[in-house]
Amino acid sequence: MHVLAHVAAVAGAAIGWRKLMEVDLLGAHLIADAVAPLMVPGGVAILISSTGSYQCPVDSRIEALLDTPFQTGFMEKLAEARGREPDFLEAYFMAKQRVNRVARRLALEWGSRQVRAVSVSPGLINTRMGRTDADQPHCQRESHATEKSTQR
């Protein structure tokens, strides 16, 4: 295989954060692991992420969980680490943070075989999901508001 372009994502908060994590987060892992033995020198894996991946503060406990998404009770542990179940956009942003990390992992693992891996993080795209969910609060705004209130 010369090119892997992973662009899978789900739209709409109505589907729920757990389904989003299954598709956006676990899907990236599963497809990359499935094609790994088929990638040829000069090949590339392109994983589509989002600028949203940079909108949530980095939390080392959550990063550790996101690095091991196939562990038993992953979703429950993620909700516990957040102190509540994440809303759709928070889950989306976390899933895309992990897609970036998957690309880094693949680049390191596949580099010796002369296979590249990159993540691409486009901004808001004029899709149904972008139009529907773009004006909802997200974790950067929440963390910024919390930061301001603690400074007073």
C-alpha positions as CSV (number, residue, x, y, z in Angstrom):
1,M,0.0,0.0,0.0
2,H,1.4,3.4,-1.0
3,V,-1.1,5.7,0.6
4,L,-3.5,5.5,3.6
5,A,-5.8,8.5,3.9
6,H,-7.9,8.2,7.1
7,V,-10.7,10.7,7.2
8,A,-13.4,8.9,9.1
9,A,-15.4,11.0,11.5
10,V,-19.0,11.2,12.7
11,A,-21.2,14.3,12.8
12,G,-23.8,15.6,15.2
13,A,-23.9,15.7,18.9
14,A,-27.0,13.5,18.8
15,I,-24.9,10.4,18.2
16,G,-23.2,10.7,21.5
17,W,-19.6,11.1,22.7
18,R,-19.0,7.3,23.0
19,K,-19.9,6.6,19.4
20,L,-17.7,9.5,18.3
21,M,-14.7,8.1,20.3
22,E,-15.3,4.6,18.7
23,V,-15.2,6.0,15.2
24,D,-12.8,9.0,15.4
25,L,-10.3,7.6,18.0
26,L,-10.5,3.8,17.8
27,G,-10.9,3.8,14.1
28,A,-7.6,5.6,13.5
29,H,-5.8,3.0,15.6
30,L,-7.5,0.0,14.0
31,I,-7.0,1.1,10.4
32,A,-3.3,2.1,11.0
33,D,-2.6,-1.2,12.7
34,A,-4.4,-3.1,9.9
35,V,-2.4,-1.5,7.0
36,A,1.0,-1.4,8.8
37,P,2.3,-4.6,7.3
38,L,1.1,-3.5,3.8
39,M,2.9,-0.1,3.7
40,V,5.8,0.0,1.2
41,P,8.9,2.2,1.3
42,G,8.0,5.7,0.1
43,G,4.4,5.2,1.4
44,V,2.5,7.7,3.6
45,A,-0.3,7.6,6.1
46,I,-2.3,10.8,6.2
47,L,-4.5,11.1,9.2
48,I,-7.1,13.9,9.2
49,S,-7.3,15.6,12.5
50,S,-8.7,19.1,13.3
51,T,-7.5,22.4,14.7
52,G,-9.9,21.4,17.4
53,S,-7.2,19.1,18.6
54,Y,-5.3,22.1,19.9
55,Q,-8.3,23.7,21.6
56,C,-8.4,21.6,24.8
57,P,-5.8,22.0,27.5
58,V,-3.4,19.0,27.8
59,D,-4.1,16.9,30.8
60,S,-1.5,14.2,31.5
61,R,-4.1,11.8,33.0
62,I,-6.3,12.1,29.9
63,E,-3.4,11.8,27.5
64,A,-2.4,8.5,29.3
65,L,-5.9,7.2,28.8
66,L,-6.0,8.3,25.2
67,D,-2.8,6.5,24.5
68,T,-4.4,3.2,25.7
69,P,-8.0,3.4,24.2
70,F,-8.5,-0.4,24.0
71,Q,-8.2,-1.0,27.8
72,T,-11.1,-2.4,29.6
73,G,-13.4,0.4,30.9
74,F,-11.7,3.1,28.7
75,M,-14.8,5.3,28.3
76,E,-15.7,5.1,32.0
77,K,-12.1,6.0,33.0
78,L,-12.1,8.9,30.6
79,A,-15.3,10.3,32.0
80,E,-13.9,9.8,35.5
81,A,-10.7,11.6,34.7
82,R,-12.8,14.5,33.3
83,G,-15.0,14.6,36.4
84,R,-18.0,14.0,34.1
85,E,-18.9,12.6,30.7
86,P,-17.4,14.9,28.0
87,D,-19.8,16.7,25.7
88,F,-19.7,16.0,22.0
89,L,-17.1,18.7,21.1
90,E,-14.9,17.9,24.0
91,A,-14.9,14.2,22.9
92,Y,-14.2,15.3,19.3
93,F,-11.3,17.5,20.4
94,M,-9.8,14.7,22.6
95,A,-10.2,12.1,19.8
96,K,-8.4,14.5,17.3
97,Q,-5.6,15.1,19.9
98,R,-5.1,11.3,19.8
99,V,-5.2,11.2,16.0
100,N,-2.2,13.6,16.1
101,R,-0.4,11.3,18.6
102,V,-1.2,8.2,16.5
103,A,0.5,9.9,13.5
104,R,3.6,10.7,15.7
105,R,3.7,7.1,16.9
106,L,3.4,5.8,13.3
107,A,6.1,8.1,12.0
108,L,8.5,6.8,14.6
109,E,7.5,3.1,14.1
110,W,7.4,3.3,10.3
111,G,10.3,5.7,9.7
112,S,12.9,3.0,9.6
113,R,11.0,1.3,6.7
114,Q,10.9,4.7,4.9
115,V,7.2,5.1,5.4
116,R,5.9,8.5,6.5
117,A,2.9,9.3,8.7
118,V,1.4,12.8,9.1
119,S,-1.6,14.4,10.6
120,V,-3.4,17.3,8.9
121,S,-5.5,19.6,11.0
122,P,-7.8,21.7,8.9
123,G,-9.9,24.4,10.5
124,L,-13.7,24.6,10.5
125,I,-15.1,23.2,7.3
126,N,-18.5,24.2,5.9
127,T,-20.2,20.9,6.6
128,R,-23.4,20.0,8.5
129,M,-21.3,19.2,11.5
130,G,-19.3,22.4,11.3
131,R,-22.5,24.5,10.9
132,T,-24.4,22.6,13.6
133,D,-21.7,22.3,16.3
134,A,-19.4,25.3,15.6
135,D,-21.2,27.7,17.9
136,Q,-21.3,25.4,20.9
137,P,-19.0,26.1,23.8
138,H,-15.8,24.1,23.7
139,C,-13.1,23.3,26.3
140,Q,-10.8,26.2,25.4
141,R,-13.5,28.7,26.2
142,E,-14.4,26.9,29.4
143,S,-10.8,26.6,30.6
144,H,-10.1,30.2,29.8
145,A,-13.2,31.4,31.7
146,T,-12.2,29.2,34.7
147,E,-8.6,30.6,34.5
148,K,-9.9,34.2,34.6
149,S,-12.2,33.5,37.5
150,T,-9.4,31.9,39.5
151,Q,-7.1,34.9,38.9
152,R,-9.5,37.4,40.6
